[in-house]
């Protein structure tokens, strides 16, 4: 849910950020379009992987 919120708020404001303790990925859509879309892609991949992991836990509660 957090990654989805980061993705939606980034598209809405035009500034994509992925803050971490050691580093921060960020980019502005108007000034840094490549960094913006790479950060958006990274956050989208994390969102999809977390969703698939949650669905996988429902179908395979004891693992594969």
GUZAVEX-133090 format. One record per residue (C-alpha): residue number from 1; residue in one letter; chain; x, y, z. Coordinates in Angstrom, 2 decimals, padded with zeros to 5 digits. Layout:
{NUM,"a","A",{X,Y,Z}}
...
END
This chain:
{1,"x","A",{000.00,000.00,000.00}}
{2,"x","A",{002.90,002.35,000.77}}
{3,"x","A",{004.53,001.86,-002.62}}
{4,"x","A",{001.20,002.43,-004.39}}
{5,"x","A",{000.72,005.65,-002.44}}
{6,"x","A",{004.24,006.81,-003.38}}
{7,"x","A",{003.51,006.07,-007.03}}
{8,"x","A",{000.17,007.89,-007.14}}
{9,"x","A",{001.39,010.93,-005.18}}
{10,"x","A",{004.47,011.16,-007.40}}
{11,"x","A",{002.40,011.29,-010.58}}
{12,"x","A",{000.02,013.80,-009.01}}
{13,"x","A",{002.72,016.23,-007.83}}
{14,"x","A",{005.21,015.70,-010.65}}
{15,"x","A",{008.01,014.75,-008.23}}
{16,"x","A",{008.74,011.06,-007.78}}
{17,"x","A",{010.62,010.15,-004.57}}
{18,"x","A",{011.66,006.90,-002.97}}
{19,"x","A",{013.26,007.86,000.36}}
{20,"x","A",{015.47,005.33,002.15}}
{21,"x","A",{017.83,005.55,005.10}}
{22,"x","A",{020.99,005.25,002.98}}
{23,"x","A",{019.92,006.91,-000.28}}
{24,"x","A",{016.99,008.65,-001.92}}
{25,"x","A",{015.82,008.20,-005.48}}
{26,"x","A",{014.07,011.26,-006.82}}
{27,"x","A",{013.29,013.10,-010.02}}
{28,"x","A",{011.12,015.91,-011.31}}
{29,"x","A",{008.98,015.28,-014.35}}
{30,"x","A",{009.71,018.66,-015.95}}
{31,"x","A",{013.47,018.93,-015.27}}
{32,"x","A",{014.63,015.31,-014.97}}
{33,"x","A",{012.25,013.13,-016.99}}
{34,"x","A",{014.61,010.12,-017.18}}
{35,"x","A",{015.21,010.05,-013.43}}
{36,"x","A",{011.48,010.57,-012.83}}
{37,"x","A",{010.47,007.61,-015.01}}
{38,"x","A",{013.24,005.35,-013.67}}
{39,"x","A",{012.13,006.07,-010.10}}
{40,"x","A",{008.50,005.52,-011.11}}
{41,"x","A",{009.46,002.21,-012.71}}
{42,"x","A",{011.32,001.12,-009.57}}
{43,"x","A",{008.38,001.99,-007.29}}
{44,"x","A",{005.94,000.28,-009.68}}
{45,"x","A",{008.02,-002.90,-009.67}}
{46,"x","A",{008.07,-002.88,-005.87}}
{47,"x","A",{004.30,-002.38,-005.80}}
{48,"x","A",{003.70,-005.30,-008.17}}
{49,"x","A",{006.09,-007.61,-006.31}}
{50,"x","A",{004.47,-006.83,-002.96}}
{51,"x","A",{001.01,-007.47,-004.41}}
{52,"x","A",{002.15,-010.79,-005.91}}
{53,"x","A",{003.77,-011.76,-002.61}}
{54,"x","A",{000.55,-011.04,-000.72}}
{55,"x","A",{-001.52,-013.05,-003.19}}
{56,"x","A",{001.04,-015.85,-003.04}}
{57,"x","A",{000.75,-016.00,000.75}}
{58,"x","A",{-002.99,-016.45,000.43}}
{59,"x","A",{-002.68,-019.40,-001.97}}
{60,"x","A",{000.48,-020.92,-000.47}}
{61,"x","A",{000.39,-020.17,003.29}}
{62,"x","A",{003.02,-022.83,004.08}}
{63,"x","A",{005.32,-022.03,001.16}}
{64,"x","A",{005.94,-023.94,-002.02}}
END
